[in-house]
Amino acid sequence: RIAISSGKGGDGHISFRKEAHVPYGGPDGGNGGKGGSVLIQATPRRIDFKHVPGHVKAQDGGKGKKTKQDGRNGENALLEGPLGP
């Protein structure tokens, strides 16, 4: 049995601009990054899934930051599998 899960998206950031001569600065928080995907690639080098660890997980997305900086996207996980019949 193999458990496969994608990465979760990162949390956004809540912050507001504050400037001396701007009466209503407005929001300036960044979005969280996208979580990574698990990709399955068929290859003739594999004949079964015995080489796969019990849980395959892609990387989570990074947190957003102030000044509209988005979080880092998560890395994808590559899972090699056997070719079909």
C-alpha positions, 0 to 999 in steps of 0.5 A: 500500500502506498500513500500519496499526498500533494503539498498544501498551499501556504498561508497568506499574510495579512498586513496593511501599508502605513505611510506618513502622507497616505491616509488609507494605506490599504492591504499589502499582504502576499498570497501563500505559495502553491503546494507541489504535485505528485507526478507519476512517470512510466519508465521501462526501468521499473517493473513494480512499485516495490522501490517506493517508500510507504508515503510519497508527499510533495513539498508544501507551499511557503507562507506569504509575506508583507509588501505583497511578497508571495510565498514560494511554490512547493517542489513536485515529487516524481514517482517512477512506475512500470509501463502498462501491458 
